[in-house]
Amino acid sequence: METPKIFESEYRFCLILWEHEPIRSAELVELCNQKLGWKPTTTYTVIKRLSQRGVVKNEKSVVSAIISKEEAQAAEISRMVENTFEGSLPAFIAAFTKHQRLSEDDVEEVSRLIDHYRKG
């Protein structure tokens, strides 16, 4: 099953949810008001929309995520690489590193990830 697309404003909502889940919907409404400036109706609409798409669940007024932050991020990166770089991860990395300075720590971490991948 493909991870549903989470749009930017929905992602900001999900960041709050992931930090506080499981959370009562009334508390989530208050947090979204404080952090995003949303009215209660906006928050309830987003909960409903994301519930319908299988991103969150709302059971007995308690909201929790079905899709993790890591799953959402991985799906978004995969879509971006596919749509923008014709599915080429090397092209994505080349474009990223051309305009973004990587620290030695970043380079070491990427090297560790590649080594871990190679070892299976």
Disulfide bonds with the S-S distance in Angstrom:
none
